[in-house]
Amino acid sequence: MFNLGAYFPITDPTWIFFIVLCIILLAPMIMSKLRIPHIIGMVLAGIVVGQYGLNILQRDASFEIFGQVGLYFIMFLAGLEMDMDGTRKHLRKMIVFGLLTFLVPFIMVYVAGIRLLDYSKEATLLLCCILSSNTLIAYPIVTKYGLQRHRAVTLSVGASMIALTMALISLSFIVGAVHAMQTPNGSPSVFYTFFLPLLKLAVYLTGMVYIVPRVTRWFLQRYSDAVTQFIFILSILFLSASITSFIGLEGVLGAFFAGLTLNRYIPRVSPLMGRLEFIGNAIFIPYFLIGVGMLINIGVLFESWHTAYVVVIMVVMGTVGKMVAGYLAGIGFRMPVSYGHMMFGLTSAHAAGSIAIVMVGMKLSIGDGSYLVDADMLNGVVMMILFTCVISSLMTEFAAQKIVLEDNIINEDDKTGDDEKILLPLKYHGNSNTLVTLAILMRNERLNRGIIGLNVVLDDAEVKKNQALGRQLLEQATKAASAANVRMQTQSRIATNIANGIVHAFKEYQASEIIIGLHEPKNEKDSFWGIFTENLFTELNRQIIIVKVMQPLNTIRRIQVAVPSRAEFEPGFHRWIDRLARLAGNLECRIQFHGRQDTLALINQHIQNQHSDIRVDYQAMPHWNQLPQLAQTINDDHLFVVITARKGTVSYKTAFEKLPAELQRFYQRQNLMIIFPDQYGEPLNVMSFTAPQKREETSAYALLREWWKKRHHTE
């Protein structure tokens, strides 16, 4: 008779990987039909194929390695996607919630362990450490709904790290106490168990704060290759996790700290973040969830009433403790009920931290050949992991849907009335990725609109060659946009005049604005704007952003903006503020505005209403002739933005005629952005005797003054 059981469990690595991929592929499809979160599907699939289910797969080294990497990815992405500005604003609330979500379950479980389970004090304290910590196993659900930077999520992630850190520190005290009882003189054991890890932790945090950011900034400024940057970031992740494991804490803390450290260098909408999220969500995180399921043995519930009793006590006490902490914090912080749902859902799951702590307890001998963790506690913890993962996933999914619905009602106006459609004229390979990244960082994510890539070539003898190069350039730009999950529509067109080709494409696509690279003068006689850039802002009355950035955008530390007087009277006033505010928010950097007090007051009013989460400063600049003096305050890693205007508009001033010369003289080595806002009136593309289409960069009067100054100086 054919014996099918002889072929199981499967040990061939190729077949193991194939079956895991099938689970990753099919589980979300099946769970979506059943209206069950995908995370639960992964865990249940692990139960089915594991040794306690159908015994199809054996939990070999691949699940250990990939599962560990998946857990690190969950914590690393949580750190990367945290709203650091929100963290600073709500740090006190985060600490309070962290203490609540640690102490409330700790106290409840301690009483239950002594009174209901009849455990020893040491075993009860170990169980308290297990149930007072939690794992962010439902975090991918938050990512799916785009709530990574929501206030309730930020508080929950920070509180989870505080609770896990306190649980691990408490564990070190328990281990030290048990070791001290086993030795005649417990003082050395206590010292090496308690104070040495704290000293190592202090040294580690110092290195993460002062060394890693500087190394990261240096590396990213010099190496722009996508693969090289990806490997570097992963190296920092696993180095940090390894060091925390070495000093006696869990590697998940190191992964989270690495995410916090690299947070501002990996913008949330950047291609690098897209690659990290893709590899984590596609392979490693599902591997971790399936591996957790393979540890769970549902059969222990039916082996004895005592085991089922232990499981019930653990699940009820741990879940109720987290629930009380979450809703109590929500009420105390005067948050909506949906925020309390989210805080309870994210902090109620137990997985990696619980497994790590219980494994430590299994190795702690208490004499007579027995250990601190017995079989009932081990089975109870493993079953508790299953139930809390299900509860956490369901509650987080429910809370995310409620929050999204509420936010949609509040922000409905944000989805209408904005004609955003960004056009990128691309000419050089050197700055194409920078322009694409800048457009992605400035776009309104709520609108979810793509960007337009354009390459215009002259109709001359080399038109075919230039067209082929242009297509390569557009393909490169499309890949950069796709890496950030942003659609890009491209067009290559032939024109007898570059500026006219861009203007025609602008009108065909009904674009709202242009982002273009600043002309690079080839010699002293070459003009600042170049051949066709000036024609663009004279023929179009829509926003044009001209950029020269000499380093990766994610290494920019501050944005400084020079605003002319009467800029608030132009129709594009709010548009350029929105673009710069989104750029500052995505780069996690401070933005500083320089201008007159009345203009700065209106800028502040708009930012407080629409972008209150960014860090912003205001510096009075009464006169535009102080522009050269700002050069002393702008460092190499700053972005200097100049808001200018077209001639004949309400905010135009004669000092703008000297702007090209001043920028060349004082800001030649700085990262530079020049913005021509939307202006009133018809475009200047209608030629007439009184309004010529071409405007010279320097007037004859200015040339005459320069000649007179030189002549007078020589005399």
C-alpha positions as CSV (number, residue, x, y, z in Angstrom):
1,M,0.0,0.0,0.0
2,F,1.2,3.5,-0.8
3,N,2.5,5.1,2.4
4,L,2.1,8.9,2.0
5,G,3.4,9.5,5.5
6,A,6.8,8.3,4.5
7,Y,7.4,11.6,2.6
8,F,6.5,13.9,5.5
9,P,7.8,16.0,7.0
10,I,9.5,17.5,3.9
11,T,13.2,18.2,4.5
12,D,14.3,19.2,1.0
13,P,15.1,23.0,1.1
14,T,13.6,23.6,-2.4
15,W,10.3,22.1,-1.5
16,I,10.2,23.8,1.9
17,F,10.7,27.2,0.2
18,F,8.1,26.4,-2.4
19,I,5.4,25.4,0.1
20,V,6.1,28.5,2.2
21,L,5.7,30.7,-0.9
22,C,2.4,29.0,-1.7
23,I,1.3,29.8,1.8
24,I,2.3,33.4,1.5
25,L,0.5,33.6,-1.8
26,L,-2.7,31.7,-0.9
27,A,-3.3,32.6,2.7
28,P,-4.2,36.3,2.0
29,M,-6.6,35.2,-0.7
30,I,-8.4,32.7,1.5
31,M,-8.5,35.0,4.6
32,S,-9.9,37.9,2.5
33,K,-12.8,35.7,1.5
34,L,-13.4,34.9,5.2
35,R,-13.0,38.5,6.3
36,I,-10.1,37.5,8.6
37,P,-6.8,39.5,8.8
38,H,-4.0,38.0,6.8
39,I,-1.7,37.8,9.7
40,I,-4.0,35.3,11.4
41,G,-4.0,33.3,8.2
42,M,-0.2,33.0,8.3
43,V,-0.2,31.9,11.9
44,L,-3.0,29.3,11.2
45,A,-1.2,28.1,8.2
46,G,1.9,27.5,10.3
47,I,-0.3,25.5,12.8
48,V,-1.6,23.3,9.9
49,V,1.7,22.5,8.2
50,G,3.7,22.2,11.5
51,Q,4.6,19.2,13.5
52,Y,1.5,19.6,15.7
53,G,-0.8,19.8,12.7
54,L,-0.4,17.8,9.5
55,N,3.4,17.5,9.9
56,I,4.1,18.6,6.4
57,L,7.0,20.8,7.2
58,Q,9.6,20.6,10.0
59,R,10.6,23.8,11.7
60,D,14.2,23.7,10.5
61,A,17.0,26.3,10.5
62,S,15.4,28.3,7.7
63,F,12.5,29.2,9.9
64,E,14.8,30.1,12.7
65,I,16.9,32.4,10.5
66,F,14.2,33.9,8.3
67,G,11.8,34.1,11.2
68,Q,14.4,36.0,13.3
69,V,15.0,38.4,10.3
70,G,11.3,38.8,9.9
71,L,10.9,39.9,13.5
72,Y,13.8,42.3,13.2
73,F,12.1,43.7,10.0
74,I,8.8,44.3,11.9
75,M,10.6,46.3,14.6
76,F,13.0,48.0,12.2
77,L,10.1,49.2,10.0
78,A,8.2,50.3,13.1
79,G,11.2,52.5,14.1
80,L,11.6,53.8,10.5
81,E,8.0,54.8,10.1
82,M,7.5,56.4,13.5
83,D,6.5,60.1,13.4
84,M,9.5,61.5,15.2
85,D,8.0,65.0,15.5
86,G,4.9,63.4,17.0
87,T,7.1,61.4,19.3
88,R,8.7,64.6,20.6
89,K,5.4,66.3,21.0
90,H,3.8,63.3,22.8
91,L,6.8,61.9,24.6
92,R,5.3,62.4,28.0
93,K,2.1,60.6,26.9
94,M,4.2,57.8,25.4
95,I,6.1,57.3,28.7
96,V,2.8,57.3,30.7
97,F,1.2,54.8,28.3
98,G,4.4,52.6,28.3
99,L,4.3,52.5,32.1
100,L,0.6,51.7,32.1
101,T,0.9,48.9,29.6
102,F,3.7,47.4,31.6
103,L,2.5,47.9,35.2
104,V,-1.2,47.1,34.8
105,P,-0.7,43.5,33.4
106,F,2.3,43.0,35.6
107,I,0.3,43.6,38.8
108,M,-2.8,41.6,37.6
109,V,-0.7,38.7,36.5
110,Y,1.3,38.7,39.8
111,V,-1.9,38.4,41.8
112,A,-3.3,35.7,39.5
113,G,0.0,33.7,39.5
114,I,0.2,33.7,43.3
115,R,-3.5,33.3,44.1
116,L,-4.9,31.3,41.1
117,L,-2.0,29.3,39.7
118,D,-0.1,28.8,43.0
119,Y,3.3,29.6,41.3
120,S,6.4,30.5,43.3
121,K,7.4,34.2,43.4
122,E,10.2,33.7,40.9
123,A,8.0,31.8,38.5
124,T,5.2,34.4,38.9
125,L,7.6,37.3,38.3
126,L,8.8,35.5,35.1
127,L,5.2,35.2,33.9
128,C,4.7,38.9,34.7
129,C,7.6,39.8,32.4
130,I,6.1,37.6,29.7
131,L,2.6,39.1,29.8
132,S,3.6,42.7,30.5
133,S,5.7,42.9,27.3
134,N,4.2,42.6,23.8
135,T,5.2,42.2,20.2
136,L,3.9,44.5,17.4
137,I,2.7,41.5,15.4
138,A,-0.3,43.5,14.1
139,Y,1.8,46.3,12.8
140,P,1.6,45.2,9.1
141,I,-2.2,45.9,9.4
142,V,-1.4,49.5,10.3
143,T,0.9,49.7,7.3
144,K,-1.8,48.4,5.0
145,Y,-4.1,51.2,6.1
146,G,-1.4,53.9,5.9
147,L,-1.6,54.8,9.6
148,Q,2.1,54.4,10.4
149,R,2.3,58.0,11.6
150,H,-1.1,58.2,13.3
151,R,-0.9,59.5,16.9
152,A,-2.4,56.4,18.4
153,V,0.0,54.2,16.5
154,T,3.0,56.3,17.5
155,L,2.0,56.1,21.1
156,S,1.5,52.3,20.9
157,V,4.8,51.6,19.2
158,G,6.8,53.7,21.7
159,A,4.9,52.2,24.6
160,S,5.6,48.7,23.3
161,M,9.3,49.4,23.3
162,I,9.2,50.9,26.8
163,A,7.2,47.9,28.1
164,L,9.5,45.4,26.4
165,T,12.6,47.1,27.7
166,M,11.3,47.2,31.3
167,A,10.3,43.5,31.0
168,L,13.8,42.5,29.8
169,I,15.4,44.6,32.6
170,S,13.1,42.9,35.1
171,L,14.0,39.6,33.7
172,S,17.7,40.4,34.3
173,F,16.9,41.0,38.0
174,I,15.0,37.7,38.2
175,V,17.9,35.8,36.6
176,G,20.4,37.5,38.9
177,A,18.3,36.7,42.0
178,V,18.0,33.0,40.9
179,H,21.8,32.8,40.3
180,A,22.5,34.5,43.6
181,M,20.4,31.9,45.4
182,Q,22.5,29.2,43.8
183,T,25.9,30.6,45.0
184,P,27.2,31.2,48.6
185,N,28.1,34.8,47.8
186,G,25.5,36.4,45.4
187,S,27.0,39.9,45.2
188,P,29.3,39.3,42.2
189,S,26.5,37.5,40.3
190,V,24.1,40.4,41.1
191,F,26.7,43.0,39.9
192,Y,27.5,41.3,36.6
193,T,23.8,40.6,36.0
194,F,22.4,44.0,36.8
195,F,24.9,46.8,36.4
196,L,27.2,45.5,33.7
197,P,24.3,45.2,31.1
198,L,23.2,48.7,32.0
199,L,26.6,50.0,31.4
200,K,26.8,48.2,28.1
201,L,23.4,49.6,27.1
202,A,24.5,53.1,27.9
203,V,27.6,52.7,25.7
204,Y,25.5,51.2,22.9
205,L,22.9,54.0,22.9
206,T,25.8,56.6,22.9
207,G,27.2,54.9,19.7
208,M,23.8,54.8,18.1
209,V,23.1,58.5,18.8
210,Y,26.6,59.9,17.9
211,I,28.3,57.5,15.6
212,V,25.7,55.8,13.4
213,P,24.0,59.1,12.1
214,R,27.4,60.6,11.0
215,V,28.5,57.4,9.3
216,T,25.1,57.0,7.6
217,R,25.2,60.6,6.3
218,W,28.7,60.2,5.0
219,F,27.9,57.0,3.3
220,L,24.6,58.1,1.6
221,Q,26.3,61.3,0.4
222,R,29.0,59.4,-1.5
223,Y,27.2,56.2,-2.7
224,S,23.9,56.6,-4.5
225,D,23.6,53.1,-5.9
226,A,20.3,51.5,-4.9
227,V,21.8,48.1,-4.0
228,T,24.7,49.6,-2.1
229,Q,22.5,51.7,0.0
230,F,20.1,48.8,0.7
231,I,22.9,46.6,1.9
232,F,24.4,49.3,4.1
233,I,21.0,49.9,5.8
234,L,20.6,46.2,6.4
235,S,24.1,46.0,7.8
236,I,23.3,48.8,10.4
237,L,20.1,46.9,11.3
238,F,21.8,43.6,12.0
239,L,24.8,45.2,13.7
240,S,22.5,47.0,16.1
241,A,20.5,43.8,16.8
242,S,23.7,41.8,17.4
243,I,25.0,44.4,19.8
244,T,21.9,44.4,21.9
245,S,21.9,40.6,22.0
246,F,25.5,40.7,23.2
247,I,24.8,43.0,26.1
248,G,22.0,40.7,27.3
249,L,18.9,42.3,25.8
250,E,16.8,41.1,22.9
251,G,17.8,41.9,19.3
252,V,14.4,43.3,18.6
253,L,15.3,46.3,20.7
254,G,18.4,46.8,18.6
255,A,16.4,46.6,15.4
256,F,13.9,49.2,16.7
257,F,16.7,51.5,17.8
258,A,18.3,51.2,14.4
259,G,15.0,52.2,12.8
260,L,14.8,55.2,15.1
261,T,18.4,56.2,14.3
262,L,17.9,55.9,10.5
263,N,14.4,57.4,10.5
264,R,15.3,60.8,9.1
265,Y,17.7,59.4,6.4
266,I,15.0,57.1,4.8
267,P,12.0,59.2,3.9
268,R,8.7,57.4,4.2
269,V,7.9,57.8,0.4
270,S,11.4,57.2,-0.9
271,P,12.4,54.3,-3.2
272,L,14.8,53.0,-0.5
273,M,11.8,52.7,2.0
274,G,9.8,51.0,-0.7
275,R,12.5,48.3,-1.2
276,L,12.8,47.7,2.6
277,E,9.0,47.4,3.0
278,F,8.8,45.1,-0.1
279,I,11.5,42.6,1.0
280,G,10.2,42.6,4.6
281,N,6.5,42.2,3.8
282,A,7.0,39.7,0.9
283,I,9.3,37.2,2.5
284,F,10.7,37.7,6.0
285,I,7.7,38.8,8.0
286,P,5.4,36.0,6.6
287,Y,8.2,33.5,7.4
288,F,8.2,34.8,11.0
289,L,4.4,34.5,11.3
290,I,4.4,30.9,9.8
291,G,7.2,30.0,12.2
292,V,5.2,31.2,15.2
293,G,2.3,29.1,14.1
294,M,4.5,26.0,13.9
295,L,5.3,26.3,17.6
296,I,1.7,26.2,18.7
297,N,0.2,22.8,19.8
298,I,-3.6,23.2,20.1
299,G,-3.7,19.6,21.3
300,V,-2.4,20.6,24.8
301,L,-5.8,22.2,25.5
302,F,-7.4,18.8,25.5
303,E,-4.7,16.9,27.4
304,S,-5.6,18.1,30.8
305,W,-8.0,20.5,32.5
306,H,-5.1,22.1,34.3
307,T,-3.3,23.1,31.1
308,A,-6.5,24.6,29.7
309,Y,-7.0,26.4,33.0
310,V,-3.5,27.9,32.9
311,V,-4.1,29.0,29.3
312,V,-7.4,30.7,30.2
313,I,-5.8,32.6,33.2
314,M,-2.8,33.8,31.0
315,V,-5.0,34.9,28.1
316,V,-7.6,36.6,30.3
317,M,-5.1,38.4,32.7
318,G,-2.7,39.4,29.9
319,T,-5.4,40.6,27.6
320,V,-7.5,42.4,30.2
321,G,-4.4,44.1,31.6
322,K,-3.4,45.4,28.1
323,M,-7.1,46.4,27.5
324,V,-7.3,48.4,30.8
325,A,-4.0,50.1,30.1
326,G,-5.0,51.0,26.5
327,Y,-8.5,52.4,27.2
328,L,-7.3,54.1,30.5
329,A,-4.6,55.9,28.5
330,G,-7.1,56.9,25.8
331,I,-9.5,58.3,28.3
332,G,-6.8,60.1,30.2
333,F,-5.4,61.6,27.0
334,R,-9.0,62.6,25.9
335,M,-8.7,60.6,22.7
336,P,-11.6,59.2,20.6
337,V,-12.7,55.6,21.4
338,S,-11.2,54.4,18.1
339,Y,-7.8,55.5,19.3
340,G,-8.3,53.4,22.4
341,H,-9.2,50.4,20.2
342,M,-5.9,50.9,18.3
343,M,-3.8,51.2,21.4
344,F,-5.3,48.1,22.9
345,G,-5.0,46.1,19.6
346,L,-1.4,46.9,18.9
347,T,-0.2,46.3,22.4
348,S,-2.1,43.1,23.2
349,A,-0.2,40.5,21.1
350,H,2.6,38.3,22.6
351,A,5.1,36.4,20.4
352,A,8.8,36.9,20.1
353,G,9.4,38.6,23.5
354,S,7.3,36.0,25.2
355,I,9.2,33.1,23.5
356,A,12.6,34.6,24.4
357,I,11.7,35.1,28.0
358,V,10.2,31.7,28.5
359,M,13.2,30.1,26.9
360,V,15.4,31.9,29.5
361,G,13.2,30.5,32.2
362,M,13.5,27.0,30.9
363,K,17.2,27.2,31.5
364,L,17.0,28.5,35.0
365,S,17.5,25.7,37.5
366,I,15.9,26.1,40.9
367,G,17.4,22.9,42.4
368,D,16.3,19.3,42.6
369,G,16.6,19.0,38.8
370,S,13.6,21.2,38.2
371,Y,13.5,24.5,36.3
372,L,11.7,27.8,36.7
373,V,9.4,27.1,33.8
374,D,7.5,23.8,33.8
375,A,5.7,22.0,31.0
376,D,2.3,23.6,31.9
377,M,3.7,27.1,31.8
378,L,5.4,26.5,28.5
379,N,2.3,25.1,26.9
380,G,0.2,27.9,28.4
381,V,2.6,30.5,27.0
382,V,2.6,29.0,23.5
383,M,-1.2,28.8,23.4
384,M,-1.5,32.3,24.8
385,I,0.5,33.5,21.9
386,L,-2.1,32.1,19.4
387,F,-5.1,33.6,21.2
388,T,-3.5,37.0,21.7
389,C,-2.3,37.2,18.1
390,V,-5.9,36.6,17.0
391,I,-7.3,39.1,19.4
392,S,-4.7,41.7,18.5
393,S,-5.1,41.3,14.7
394,L,-8.9,41.5,14.9
395,M,-8.9,44.6,17.1
396,T,-6.2,46.4,15.1
397,E,-8.1,45.7,11.9
398,F,-11.3,47.0,13.4
399,A,-9.6,50.1,14.9
400,A,-7.8,50.9,11.6
401,Q,-11.1,50.8,9.7
402,K,-12.8,53.1,12.2
403,I,-9.9,55.6,12.2
404,V,-9.7,55.7,8.4
405,L,-13.5,56.3,8.1
406,E,-13.3,59.1,10.6
407,D,-10.3,60.7,8.9
408,N,-11.9,60.4,5.5
409,I,-14.8,62.5,6.9
410,I,-12.5,65.1,8.4
411,N,-10.1,65.3,5.4
412,E,-12.6,65.1,2.6
413,D,-11.7,68.6,1.5
414,D,-8.1,67.6,1.0
415,K,-9.1,65.2,-1.8
416,T,-10.8,67.9,-3.9
417,G,-9.9,71.3,-5.1
418,D,-6.2,70.5,-5.7
419,D,-5.3,70.2,-9.4
420,E,-1.9,68.7,-8.6
421,K,-0.2,67.2,-11.6
422,I,3.6,67.5,-11.6
423,L,5.6,67.7,-14.8
424,L,9.3,66.8,-14.8
425,P,11.3,67.9,-17.8
426,L,14.3,65.6,-17.8
427,K,17.5,66.1,-19.7
428,Y,20.5,64.8,-17.7
429,H,21.0,61.4,-16.1
430,G,22.9,63.0,-13.2
431,N,19.9,64.8,-11.7
432,S,16.9,62.8,-13.0
433,N,16.6,60.6,-9.9
434,T,16.9,63.7,-7.7
435,L,14.0,65.4,-9.5
436,V,11.8,62.3,-9.3
437,T,12.5,61.9,-5.6
438,L,11.8,65.6,-5.0
439,A,8.4,65.3,-6.8
440,I,7.6,62.2,-4.7
441,L,8.4,64.0,-1.5
442,M,6.4,67.1,-2.5
443,R,3.3,65.3,-3.9
444,N,0.0,65.0,-2.0
445,E,-0.3,61.3,-1.1
446,R,-4.0,61.6,-0.4
447,L,-4.6,62.4,-4.1
448,N,-2.6,59.4,-5.2
449,R,-1.8,60.9,-8.5
450,G,1.2,60.0,-10.7
451,I,3.8,62.3,-12.1
452,I,4.7,63.1,-15.7
453,G,8.2,62.6,-17.1
454,L,9.1,64.5,-20.2
455,N,12.1,64.5,-22.5
456,V,12.2,67.1,-25.3
457,V,14.9,66.8,-28.0
458,L,15.7,69.3,-30.7
459,D,14.8,68.5,-34.3
460,D,18.3,68.5,-35.7
461,A,20.7,66.1,-37.3
462,E,21.2,64.1,-34.1
463,V,17.5,63.7,-33.3
464,K,17.4,59.9,-33.4
465,K,20.5,59.6,-31.1
466,N,19.1,62.1,-28.6
467,Q,15.7,60.4,-28.7
468,A,17.2,57.0,-27.8
469,L,19.2,58.6,-24.9
470,G,16.0,60.3,-23.8
471,R,14.0,57.1,-23.7
472,Q,16.8,55.6,-21.5
473,L,16.5,58.6,-19.2
474,L,12.7,58.2,-18.9
475,E,13.1,54.5,-18.2
476,Q,15.5,55.2,-15.4
477,A,13.1,57.8,-14.0
478,T,10.2,55.4,-14.2
479,K,12.1,52.8,-12.3
480,A,12.9,55.3,-9.6
481,A,9.2,56.3,-9.3
482,S,8.1,52.6,-9.3
483,A,10.4,51.8,-6.4
484,A,8.4,54.3,-4.3
485,N,5.1,52.8,-5.7
486,V,4.3,56.0,-7.6
487,R,3.0,55.9,-11.2
488,M,4.9,57.8,-13.8
489,Q,3.6,58.7,-17.3
490,T,6.4,59.5,-19.8
491,Q,6.6,61.2,-23.1
492,S,9.5,61.8,-25.5
493,R,8.8,64.6,-28.1
494,I,10.6,66.4,-30.8
495,A,10.5,70.2,-31.0
496,T,12.3,73.0,-32.8
497,N,12.5,74.9,-29.4
498,I,13.0,73.1,-26.1
499,A,10.9,75.7,-24.1
500,N,8.0,75.5,-26.6
501,G,8.0,71.7,-26.4
502,I,7.8,71.8,-22.6
503,V,5.0,74.5,-22.7
504,H,3.0,72.4,-25.2
505,A,3.3,69.3,-23.1
506,F,2.4,71.3,-20.0
507,K,-0.9,72.3,-21.6
508,E,-1.6,68.9,-23.1
509,Y,-1.4,67.2,-19.8
510,Q,-3.1,70.1,-18.0
511,A,-0.2,70.1,-15.5
512,S,-0.2,72.2,-12.4
513,E,3.5,72.8,-12.0
514,I,7.0,72.1,-13.3
515,I,10.1,70.8,-11.4
516,I,13.2,71.2,-13.4
517,G,17.0,71.2,-12.8
518,L,18.9,74.4,-12.7
519,H,21.1,75.2,-15.7
520,E,24.8,74.6,-15.2
521,P,26.8,77.4,-16.8
522,K,29.6,76.0,-19.0
523,N,31.6,79.3,-19.1
524,E,31.5,82.8,-17.7
525,K,29.5,84.1,-20.6
526,D,26.8,81.5,-20.2
527,S,23.7,83.0,-18.5
528,F,22.4,81.9,-15.1
529,W,19.1,80.6,-16.3
530,G,20.3,79.0,-19.5
531,I,18.8,79.0,-23.0
532,F,15.2,78.0,-22.3
533,T,14.5,78.2,-18.6
534,E,13.7,81.9,-18.7
535,N,11.3,81.3,-21.5
536,L,9.4,78.9,-19.3
537,F,8.6,81.3,-16.5
538,T,7.7,84.1,-19.0
539,E,5.4,81.9,-21.1
540,L,3.7,80.1,-18.1
541,N,2.0,81.7,-15.2
542,R,1.9,78.4,-13.2
543,Q,4.4,77.3,-10.5
544,I,7.9,76.4,-11.6
545,I,10.5,74.9,-9.2
546,I,14.1,75.1,-10.3
547,V,16.5,72.9,-8.4
548,K,20.2,72.4,-7.9
549,V,20.9,69.7,-5.2
550,M,24.4,68.4,-4.8
551,Q,23.7,65.7,-2.3
552,P,21.0,63.0,-1.6
553,L,17.8,64.7,-0.5
554,N,17.6,62.4,2.6
555,T,20.8,63.9,4.0
556,I,19.3,67.5,4.0
557,R,19.2,68.7,7.6
558,R,17.4,72.0,7.2
559,I,15.4,74.0,4.7
560,Q,15.8,77.8,4.7
561,V,13.3,79.8,2.7
562,A,13.6,83.5,1.7
563,V,10.2,85.0,1.2
564,P,9.7,88.4,-0.5
565,S,7.2,91.0,0.8
566,R,3.7,90.8,-0.7
567,A,4.2,87.2,-1.6
568,E,0.9,86.4,0.3
569,F,-1.0,88.3,-2.4
570,E,-0.1,85.9,-5.2
571,P,-2.5,83.0,-5.9
572,G,0.3,80.4,-5.6
573,F,1.1,81.4,-2.0
574,H,-0.5,78.3,-0.4
575,R,0.7,75.9,-3.1
576,W,4.4,76.5,-2.6
577,I,4.0,76.5,1.2
578,D,2.3,73.1,0.9
579,R,5.1,71.7,-1.3
580,L,7.8,72.8,1.1
581,A,5.9,71.7,4.2
582,R,5.5,68.2,2.7
583,L,9.2,68.1,1.8
584,A,10.2,69.1,5.3
585,G,7.8,66.5,6.8
586,N,9.0,63.7,4.7
587,L,12.7,64.5,5.3
588,E,12.1,64.9,9.0
589,C,14.0,68.2,8.9
590,R,13.4,71.7,10.3
591,I,12.2,74.5,7.9
592,Q,12.9,78.1,8.6
593,F,11.2,81.0,6.8
594,H,12.9,84.5,6.4
595,G,10.6,87.4,5.5
596,R,8.6,90.3,6.8
597,Q,6.4,89.8,9.9
598,D,3.1,90.2,8.2
599,T,4.0,87.6,5.5
600,L,5.5,85.2,8.2
601,A,2.2,85.5,10.2
602,L,0.2,84.3,7.3
603,I,2.6,81.4,6.5
604,N,2.4,80.4,10.2
605,Q,-1.4,80.4,10.1
606,H,-1.5,78.1,7.0
607,I,1.1,75.7,8.4
608,Q,-0.7,75.5,11.8
609,N,-4.0,74.7,10.0
610,Q,-2.6,72.2,7.4
611,H,0.8,71.0,8.5
612,S,1.0,71.4,12.2
613,D,3.2,68.3,12.6
614,I,6.3,69.8,11.0
615,R,9.1,71.6,12.8
616,V,9.2,75.3,11.7
617,D,11.0,78.5,12.7
618,Y,10.5,82.1,11.6
619,Q,13.2,84.7,11.2
620,A,12.4,88.4,10.5
621,M,14.0,89.8,7.3
622,P,12.7,93.3,6.8
623,H,14.4,94.0,3.5
624,W,15.2,91.8,0.5
625,N,18.7,93.3,0.2
626,Q,19.6,91.2,3.3
627,L,19.5,88.1,1.1
628,P,23.4,87.9,0.7
629,Q,23.7,87.9,4.5
630,L,21.8,84.7,4.8
631,A,24.6,82.9,3.1
632,Q,26.5,82.9,6.4
633,T,23.8,80.8,8.1
634,I,23.4,78.2,5.4
635,N,25.5,75.1,5.7
636,D,26.4,72.6,3.0
637,D,23.7,70.2,4.2
638,H,21.0,72.8,4.1
639,L,18.6,73.5,1.2
640,F,18.2,77.2,0.4
641,V,14.9,78.1,-1.2
642,V,14.2,81.5,-2.8
643,I,10.6,82.6,-3.6
644,T,10.8,84.9,-6.5
645,A,8.2,86.4,-8.9
646,R,7.7,87.3,-12.5
647,K,8.1,90.8,-13.8
648,G,4.9,92.8,-13.6
649,T,3.3,90.8,-10.8
650,V,2.3,92.1,-7.4
651,S,5.3,90.7,-5.4
652,Y,7.9,91.6,-8.0
653,K,10.6,94.0,-7.1
654,T,13.5,95.5,-9.0
655,A,16.0,93.7,-6.7
656,F,15.0,90.4,-8.5
657,E,17.1,91.6,-11.4
658,K,20.2,91.1,-9.3
659,L,19.1,87.7,-8.1
660,P,21.1,85.6,-10.6
661,A,24.3,87.5,-9.8
662,E,23.7,87.2,-6.0
663,L,23.0,83.5,-6.2
664,Q,26.1,82.9,-8.3
665,R,28.3,84.9,-6.0
666,F,27.0,83.9,-2.5
667,Y,25.2,80.6,-3.0
668,Q,27.3,78.8,-5.6
669,R,28.1,75.8,-3.4
670,Q,24.8,75.5,-1.6
671,N,21.8,73.3,-2.4
672,L,19.5,75.7,-4.1
673,M,15.8,75.8,-5.1
674,I,14.1,78.8,-6.8
675,I,10.3,78.9,-7.0
676,F,8.2,81.0,-9.4
677,P,4.7,80.7,-7.8
678,D,1.4,80.7,-9.6
679,Q,0.6,84.3,-10.6
680,Y,-2.5,86.3,-11.7
681,G,-3.1,87.2,-15.3
682,E,-2.8,85.6,-18.6
683,P,0.5,83.8,-19.6
684,L,3.0,86.0,-21.3
685,N,3.1,83.8,-24.4
686,V,1.0,86.2,-26.4
687,M,3.5,88.5,-28.2
688,S,2.6,92.1,-28.7
689,F,4.4,95.3,-29.2
690,T,4.0,96.4,-25.6
691,A,4.6,92.9,-24.1
692,P,7.4,91.1,-25.9
693,Q,7.8,87.4,-25.4
694,K,11.5,87.5,-24.7
695,R,12.8,89.3,-21.7
696,E,16.5,89.8,-21.3
697,E,18.1,88.6,-18.1
698,T,20.0,91.8,-17.6
699,S,18.7,95.2,-18.6
700,A,20.7,97.8,-20.6
701,Y,20.6,100.1,-17.6
702,A,22.2,97.5,-15.4
703,L,25.0,96.9,-17.9
704,L,25.6,100.7,-18.1
705,R,25.8,100.9,-14.3
706,E,28.3,98.0,-14.2
707,W,30.4,99.7,-17.0
708,W,30.4,103.0,-15.1
709,K,31.5,101.3,-11.8
710,K,34.3,99.5,-13.5
711,R,35.5,102.6,-15.2
712,H,35.3,104.7,-12.1
713,H,37.1,102.0,-10.1
714,T,40.0,101.8,-12.6
715,E,40.4,105.6,-12.5
